[in-house]
Each structure stands twice: as C-alpha cells, then as structure tokens.
Amino acid sequence: MARLKSKIALVTGAASGIGRGTAIALAREGATVIVADIDETGGLETCRMIEAGIGRTQFARLDVSREEDWAHAIAAIDRNPGALHVLVNNAAVCIARPLLEMPFETWKRELSINLDSVFLGTKAALPLMVKSGGGSVINISSVAGLKGIAGMTGYCAAKGGVRLFTKAAALECAQARNGVRVNSIHPGAIETPIWLKLGNDGVLPPELEGRNTDAIAEVRAAGARATPLGHTGLPEDIAAGVVFLASDESRFMTGAELVIDGGVMAS
C-alpha cells in the first residue's frame, strides 16, 4: 500500500522503540522519512533498515530540547526534500523517582525532553507544514497523560501536558484554517528500551548496553500483568495508529486522543 505516497515525515526519537517502528511503518506506506535522534548510531541503523528495500529516508541529528537544533533541522528539510507533511513528536525519557527523592534538575530534564520538545517541534515545523499544503502533527503522549502513576510524577506531568497542548494547538490550527491537524496517541505498556532505563534516570545501565526489546523479559511480564489483554504491545501497534493519523483516512480528526493500551484505561 502507499497511503502516504509523496508525503514527507519527520519522526523524533527514531533511533529505537516506537520511533523506529513508526519511521519504518511510514516509509512502508510511501513516505520519505527524516529519522531524527540525538543517538546517531541508532538513527543511522534505522535509516539502513528503511533503505533496505522499504523506502526513502535521511538522518537528522536532533536534540529535541534545543530550539536551535529544531531551527536547523527544519531549515535543512525545507532545502531538501523541500516540504514537510507529517511531524511525529515521539522522543521521550521516563524516570521513576518518588516525588520526595526527585531532584529539581531531574524534573526539569524530564519535562524538557517530553514536553518542551513538543512545543518546540510543533512551533518550528508549523510554518513549513502550512507552506507544504497542510498535514498532520502526531504527539506521542501516554496513558500516564490520562491517569496518575505513583513514582512517576514527572512523566505524568509531562505527558498530561502533551495531551492538553495537543488540543490547544489543534484548535489554533483549525481556527487558522491552515490545513494542519494535531492529535495525540496514548500508548500503554509497549516493549521498548525506555523501560530498561526507567530506574536509572532515563539512561541505559552499562550492563544492558546493546540490548533492546529482546532483553526485557521482566518488564514484559510486569507490563502483561498490568494490561487487561494479558500482554504488552509492540512498537508496530503504535506505528499503525501513527500511520492512520498521518493519512487522509483521519482527515476529520483533530484534537483527538487515540488510546492504544491493551485495555488499561478501560479498567
């Protein structure tokens, strides 16, 4: 299929996990994908996976918490390939710390990567998306943006902020009649490396270097116990939602929440 033929998409945090799965899924549907991440090694690996018979791609080194990085990345896309139709604000870090044990610097880092980045990315990309004829901004939030989770105050605050930022931005774009839709996706427990970093201030412990989703048996079991369907999700499950929101099939959706969580929010 080619539901996104001739579309240009930018995916942040695309070096692994949901970002990588999303970049590959968008490319399979015909989009040219800009793989953006601060992790150059992982980002280039994602590019190689796409280039191996899937589609077209290019890498952009991007620290999503830095406004100047966003300006540089969008200017580069404006030059080549010359347009932008889909923005997936996916980059995130999850830190498990009790409130009374969380340093302010850790709190600020979590909100900077998870929430400031969505503001910076959307603000930077909107003018080019409008110039390109409109498109779709897809912000990856979480079920933690819909409910509280003990020990994850920073993550819940950031992801809840992403949820309401999405709605406000969607209404601004609708009022401007600029052709840009803005929606959020709320994953439940998905098998990605983010869970390996959870108790280590969002950084992969040295002993787990090189391990990816095949290395999280314990996390997979915990996620399964917390999920009514009885198993964790895969990056492809979220990527399918992204493809839908990026395509014209969702042309009447803006400011919406797409919950993909195995039934967590139903209980």
Secondary structure per residue as TSV (DSSP state, phi and psi in degrees):
chain	resnum	aa	ss	phi	psi
A	1	M	-	360.0	160.8
A	2	A	-	-140.6	59.4
A	3	R	T	-67.0	-18.8
A	4	L	T	-120.9	28.7
A	5	K	T	-56.5	132.8
A	6	S	T	74.2	4.2
A	7	K	-	-86.7	148.2
A	8	I	E	-111.6	127.9
A	9	A	E	-126.9	141.8
A	10	L	E	-115.9	126.2
A	11	V	E	-121.2	121.7
A	12	T	E	-89.9	156.7
A	13	G	T	61.7	35.8
A	14	A	T	-91.4	10.7
A	15	A	T	-78.8	-15.3
A	16	S	S	-165.8	175.2
A	17	G	H	57.6	-137.9
A	18	I	H	-61.1	-38.3
A	19	G	H	-62.2	-45.1
A	20	R	H	-64.3	-46.3
A	21	G	H	-60.5	-38.3
A	22	T	H	-67.6	-44.7
A	23	A	H	-59.2	-44.0
A	24	I	H	-65.3	-43.3
A	25	A	H	-64.2	-41.1
A	26	L	H	-64.6	-40.8
A	27	A	H	-64.5	-40.0
A	28	R	H	-61.4	-27.7
A	29	E	T	-91.5	10.8
A	30	G	T	103.5	-4.7
A	31	A	-	-76.9	147.4
A	32	T	E	-84.6	125.1
A	33	V	E	-112.9	125.1
A	34	I	E	-90.3	112.9
A	35	V	E	-86.4	113.1
A	36	A	E	-116.2	132.9
A	37	D	E	-169.4	157.1
A	38	I	S	-79.3	-20.1
A	39	D	-	-87.1	94.0
A	40	E	H	-66.0	-39.8
A	41	T	H	-61.1	-50.1
A	42	G	H	-66.7	-37.2
A	43	G	H	-64.4	-43.1
A	44	L	H	-67.9	-31.2
A	45	E	H	-65.1	-41.5
A	46	T	H	-60.4	-42.8
A	47	C	H	-59.5	-43.0
A	48	R	H	-63.9	-37.6
A	49	M	H	-63.7	-39.0
A	50	I	H	-71.3	-41.0
A	51	E	H	-69.6	-17.1
A	52	A	T	-80.9	58.5
A	53	G	T	89.6	4.2
A	54	I	T	-95.4	-50.3
A	55	G	-	-179.4	-156.6
A	56	R	-	-106.2	143.1
A	57	T	E	-158.1	165.1
A	58	Q	E	-153.1	155.6
A	59	F	E	-101.8	142.4
A	60	A	E	-131.4	119.5
A	61	R	E	-74.9	122.5
A	62	L	-	-144.0	119.3
A	63	D	-	-91.1	105.6
A	64	V	T	-66.8	-13.0
A	65	S	T	-89.6	0.5
A	66	R	-	-113.1	119.6
A	67	E	H	-60.9	-37.2
A	68	E	H	-67.9	-32.0
A	69	D	H	-65.2	-41.3
A	70	W	H	-63.6	-42.9
A	71	A	H	-61.0	-43.1
A	72	H	H	-64.8	-44.9
A	73	A	H	-63.8	-44.6
A	74	I	H	-68.4	-38.3
A	75	A	H	-62.2	-39.0
A	76	A	H	-66.0	-39.7
A	77	I	H	-67.1	-37.8
A	78	D	H	-59.9	-36.8
A	79	R	H	-74.1	-41.8
A	80	N	T	-160.8	114.1
A	81	P	T	-89.1	-2.3
A	82	G	-	102.5	4.2
A	83	A	-	-161.2	167.0
A	84	L	-	-149.2	124.8
A	85	H	-	-117.1	-22.2
A	86	V	E	-136.1	129.5
A	87	L	E	-122.4	123.6
A	88	V	E	-112.9	104.3
A	89	N	E	-84.5	92.6
A	90	N	-	-113.1	-27.9
A	91	A	-	-54.0	135.2
A	92	A	-	-159.8	161.9
A	93	V	-	-136.3	141.8
A	94	C	-	-122.6	122.4
A	95	I	-	-121.6	122.9
A	96	A	-	-95.4	108.3
A	97	R	B	-145.9	130.1
A	98	P	-	-57.6	145.9
A	99	L	G	-49.9	-46.3
A	100	L	G	-75.2	-7.7
A	101	E	G	-109.9	5.6
A	102	M	-	-93.7	114.1
A	103	P	-	-64.4	149.5
A	104	F	H	-59.0	-36.9
A	105	E	H	-63.1	-37.7
A	106	T	H	-66.1	-43.7
A	107	W	H	-56.8	-48.1
A	108	K	H	-64.5	-38.3
A	109	R	H	-63.3	-43.4
A	110	E	H	-64.8	-43.5
A	111	L	H	-70.2	-32.1
A	112	S	I	-64.1	-46.4
A	113	I	I	-75.1	-37.7
A	114	N	I	-89.9	-31.0
A	115	L	I	-117.6	-49.8
A	116	D	I	-55.9	-37.1
A	117	S	H	-61.9	-35.1
A	118	V	H	-70.0	-40.9
A	119	F	H	-62.2	-50.4
A	120	L	H	-62.8	-44.1
A	121	G	H	-66.5	-44.9
A	122	T	H	-64.6	-44.2
A	123	K	H	-62.5	-41.8
A	124	A	H	-71.0	-37.3
A	125	A	H	-83.3	-27.3
A	126	L	H	-54.4	-48.4
A	127	P	H	-58.1	-40.7
A	128	L	H	-70.3	-37.2
A	129	M	H	-64.1	-41.6
A	130	V	H	-63.8	-44.2
A	131	K	H	-62.1	-28.2
A	132	S	T	-83.8	-0.2
A	133	G	T	102.2	9.5
A	134	G	-	102.7	-179.8
A	135	G	E	165.7	-153.9
A	136	S	E	-135.4	126.0
A	137	V	E	-101.4	127.2
A	138	I	E	-123.3	114.0
A	139	N	E	-102.5	123.4
A	140	I	E	-85.5	108.0
A	141	S	-	-96.7	-129.1
A	142	S	-	-176.3	164.1
A	143	V	G	-63.9	-21.4
A	144	A	G	-70.3	-9.1
A	145	G	G	-92.0	-1.5
A	146	L	T	-116.3	-19.5
A	147	K	S	-147.2	158.1
A	148	G	-	-81.9	148.6
A	149	I	-	-134.9	121.5
A	150	A	T	-60.1	137.5
A	151	G	T	84.6	2.6
A	152	M	B	-134.2	45.1
A	153	T	H	-61.0	-42.6
A	154	G	H	-64.5	-44.1
A	155	Y	H	-65.6	-44.5
A	156	C	H	-63.0	-43.1
A	157	A	H	-61.3	-43.9
A	158	A	H	-67.7	-47.0
A	159	K	H	-71.2	-31.1
A	160	G	H	-66.4	-37.2
A	161	G	H	-63.3	-40.1
A	162	V	H	-60.3	-41.5
A	163	R	H	-58.3	-51.0
A	164	L	H	-79.6	-29.5
A	165	F	H	-58.6	-43.3
A	166	T	H	-56.5	-45.8
A	167	K	H	-66.6	-42.5
A	168	A	H	-65.6	-43.1
A	169	A	H	-65.3	-37.6
A	170	A	H	-61.2	-42.3
A	171	L	H	-68.7	-38.0
A	172	E	H	-61.6	-44.7
A	173	C	H	-66.4	-39.2
A	174	A	H	-63.4	-43.7
A	175	Q	H	-64.7	-33.4
A	176	A	H	-78.3	-11.4
A	177	R	T	52.1	43.6
A	178	N	-	-95.7	2.4
A	179	G	S	81.3	8.1
A	180	V	E	-106.4	127.6
A	181	R	E	-102.5	148.4
A	182	V	E	-133.8	120.4
A	183	N	E	-135.8	163.0
A	184	S	E	-121.3	150.8
A	185	I	E	-116.8	139.8
A	186	H	E	-122.7	90.1
A	187	P	E	-73.4	152.9
A	188	G	-	-92.8	-138.3
A	189	A	S	-78.0	108.3
A	190	I	B	-115.5	138.6
A	191	E	-	-74.1	95.8
A	192	T	S	-141.0	164.5
A	193	P	G	-64.0	-13.7
A	194	I	G	-58.5	-31.8
A	195	W	G	-74.8	-25.1
A	196	L	G	-69.7	-20.7
A	197	K	G	-99.4	-4.8
A	198	L	T	-53.5	-47.9
A	199	G	T	-94.6	13.5
A	200	N	T	-125.7	40.4
A	201	D	T	55.5	34.7
A	202	G	T	77.9	12.7
A	203	V	S	-118.0	138.5
A	204	L	-	-67.3	123.6
A	205	P	-	-59.5	143.7
A	206	P	G	-53.8	-35.9
A	207	E	G	-69.8	-12.1
A	208	L	G	-107.9	8.8
A	209	E	T	-55.7	135.2
A	210	G	T	87.4	-8.9
A	211	R	-	-94.4	144.2
A	212	N	-	-126.9	-142.6
A	213	T	G	-64.4	-20.0
A	214	D	G	-76.6	-2.4
A	215	A	G	-108.6	10.2
A	216	I	-	-116.1	49.8
A	217	A	H	-58.4	-42.7
A	218	E	H	-66.8	-42.4
A	219	V	H	-66.0	-39.9
A	220	R	H	-59.3	-43.3
A	221	A	H	-65.5	-42.0
A	222	A	H	-64.6	-42.3
A	223	G	H	-63.3	-38.8
A	224	A	H	-64.2	-40.1
A	225	R	H	-65.1	-29.4
A	226	A	T	-91.1	-1.4
A	227	T	S	-112.9	122.5
A	228	P	T	-53.8	-34.6
A	229	L	T	-69.4	-15.0
A	230	G	S	90.1	8.6
A	231	H	S	-155.4	157.4
A	232	T	-	-77.6	164.4
A	233	G	B	-92.1	172.9
A	234	L	-	-115.9	157.6
A	235	P	H	-52.2	-33.2
A	236	E	H	-62.2	-30.0
A	237	D	H	-65.9	-39.4
A	238	I	H	-75.4	-38.5
A	239	A	H	-59.2	-35.6
A	240	A	H	-63.3	-38.2
A	241	G	H	-67.0	-38.3
A	242	V	H	-62.9	-45.8
A	243	V	H	-58.5	-43.7
A	244	F	H	-59.6	-47.6
A	245	L	H	-70.4	-24.6
A	246	A	H	-78.8	-23.2
A	247	S	S	-89.5	169.4
A	248	D	G	-72.5	-8.9
A	249	E	G	-63.3	-24.4
A	250	S	G	-106.4	27.3
A	251	R	T	-61.6	-19.4
A	252	F	T	-102.3	14.4
A	253	M	-	-110.4	124.8
A	254	T	-	-153.6	143.6
A	255	G	S	72.5	15.7
A	256	A	-	-93.9	160.9
A	257	E	E	-113.5	118.4
A	258	L	E	-101.9	107.7
A	259	V	E	-94.3	121.6
A	260	I	E	-127.6	89.0
A	261	D	S	-140.4	10.2
A	262	G	T	67.4	17.3
A	263	G	T	99.3	5.0
A	264	V	G	-57.2	-46.4
A	265	M	G	-78.3	-5.6
A	266	A	G	-84.8	-14.9
A	267	S	-	-99.7	360.0
